[in-house]
Amino acid sequence: DDVDLFDPLFFGISPREARVIDPQQRLVLELAWEALEDAGIAPGSLAGSDAGVFVGASWSDYSALAHQAAPHLEIGPHVATGMHDSIIANRVSYALGLQGPSMAVDTACSSSLVAVHLACQSLWSGESDLALAGGVTLNLFGPHYLAMNEIGALSPDGRCKAFDARADGMVRGEGAALVVVTPLRVALERGLPVYCLIRGSAVNNDGLSNGLTAPNPSAQEALLRSAYQRADLSPWLV
């Protein structure tokens, strides 16, 4: 609710610019601040660091709305950055002065998980020692629902039945979430709260299946095997 409400001055943004900033950018800015506070990290203390920002975002509903209203939209200097998906992550890096990797990730339904995977890769490689990772999606543009329905992607009864023989489509949700990710050693050294430990992750693609949007069970099995192997875990012990 109230995704149009935002305190731009808190983040050094003028009200004029805020009016053309995608609410997804606004939400992620707020959540980045809250995530760092939850971790016991003063957001201002990260300026100049190699902290990274990885945000999954696969729909541009606000931009679509703006194009629909194009004859009535004042094209000013802030429209390009306000509508561009990459700025969802970049604006966090700008506001906090972070100089590590900063990117919006679009892999459709898996965007948030792939963002977390990339954040972990950045930490494991030593590219960053802290990252903000997660995703955002807001359903603001009705025709996108119609498009998904036309390809048979939506569940007709509005209920998800994942991994069930009765599965007959997805249900579009909306929201946003960000977590602070660091190597365990860094978290322990800094006395940061630890909610979970990511032992390993993997990414692949279904490749050729019986349709562009259809799953490929063998490819997904290979992905799980790869993730467990990298985590040095047996799936039977989890």
Residue pairs with C-beta under 8 A, 6 or more apart in sequence:
3 23
3 26
3 27
3 138
3 140
4 23
6 18
6 21
6 23
6 26
6 30
8 14
8 15
8 17
8 18
8 21
9 15
11 29
11 95
12 95
13 21
16 76
16 78
17 78
17 82
18 26
20 66
20 76
20 78
20 79
20 82
20 83
21 78
21 81
21 82
21 91
22 60
22 62
22 63
22 82
22 83
22 87
22 88
23 62
23 138
23 140
24 57
24 62
24 88
24 136
24 137
24 138
24 176
25 82
25 87
25 88
25 91
27 136
27 138
27 176
28 55
28 88
28 89
28 91
28 92
28 134
28 136
28 176
28 178
29 91
29 92
29 95
31 134
31 176
31 177
31 178
32 43
32 53
32 92
32 95
32 96
32 132
32 178
33 43
34 178
35 132
35 134
35 178
35 179
35 180
36 42
36 43
36 46
36 132
36 180
37 43
38 180
38 193
39 180
39 192
39 193
40 191
40 192
40 193
41 130
41 180
41 190
41 192
43 96
44 96
46 96
46 97
46 98
46 130
47 96
47 97
47 98
48 97
48 99
49 97
49 98
49 99
49 100
49 129
49 130
50 98
50 99
50 100
50 127
50 128
50 129
51 96
51 98
51 99
51 100
51 128
51 129
51 130
51 131
51 132
52 98
52 100
52 101
52 102
52 119
52 122
52 127
52 128
52 130
52 131
52 132
53 89
53 90
53 92
53 93
53 98
53 100
53 101
53 102
53 103
53 131
53 132
53 133
54 89
54 101
54 103
54 105
54 115
54 116
54 118
54 119
54 122
54 131
54 132
54 133
54 134
55 88
55 89
55 92
55 103
55 104
55 105
55 115
55 132
55 133
55 134
55 135
55 136
55 178
56 104
56 105
56 106
56 107
56 110
56 111
56 112
56 113
56 114
56 115
56 134
56 135
56 136
57 85
57 88
57 104
57 105
57 106
57 111
57 135
57 136
57 137
58 106
58 107
58 108
58 109
58 111
58 137
59 137
59 138
59 139
59 141
59 144
60 83
60 85
61 138
61 139
61 140
61 141
61 144
62 83
62 138
62 140
62 141
63 83
64 140
64 141
64 143
64 144
65 140
65 141
66 73
66 79
66 83
68 141
73 79
81 87
81 91
85 104
85 106
86 103
86 104
87 104
88 104
88 136
89 102
89 103
89 104
90 102
90 104
92 98
92 102
92 132
93 99
93 100
93 102
100 122
100 127
100 128
100 130
100 131
101 118
101 122
101 127
101 128
101 131
103 118
105 111
105 114
105 115
105 118
107 114
107 203
109 170
110 203
111 135
112 134
112 135
112 177
113 201
114 203
115 133
115 134
115 135
116 133
116 134
116 179
116 181
116 198
116 201
117 201
117 202
117 203
118 133
119 128
119 131
119 132
119 133
119 181
120 181
120 198
120 201
121 201
122 128
122 131
123 129
123 130
123 131
123 181
123 182
123 183
124 183
129 182
129 183
129 186
130 180
130 181
130 182
130 186
131 180
131 181
131 182
132 178
132 179
132 180
132 181
133 178
133 179
133 181
134 176
134 177
134 178
134 179
135 176
135 177
136 175
136 176
136 177
137 173
137 174
137 175
137 176
138 174
138 176
139 145
139 172
139 174
145 154
145 172
148 154
148 170
148 172
151 213
152 169
153 169
153 170
153 213
154 169
154 170
154 171
154 172
155 161
155 168
155 169
155 170
155 171
156 168
156 169
157 168
158 171
159 171
160 170
160 171
161 167
161 168
179 195
180 192
181 198
182 190
182 192
184 194
184 197
186 192
187 193
187 194
188 194
199 230
199 231
199 232
199 233
200 227
200 228
200 229
200 230
200 231
200 232
200 233
201 227
201 230
201 231
202 223
202 226
202 227
202 230
203 223
204 219
204 222
204 223
204 226
205 219
206 214
206 215
206 216
206 219
206 220
207 216
207 219
208 216
209 215
209 216
209 219
224 235
228 234
228 235
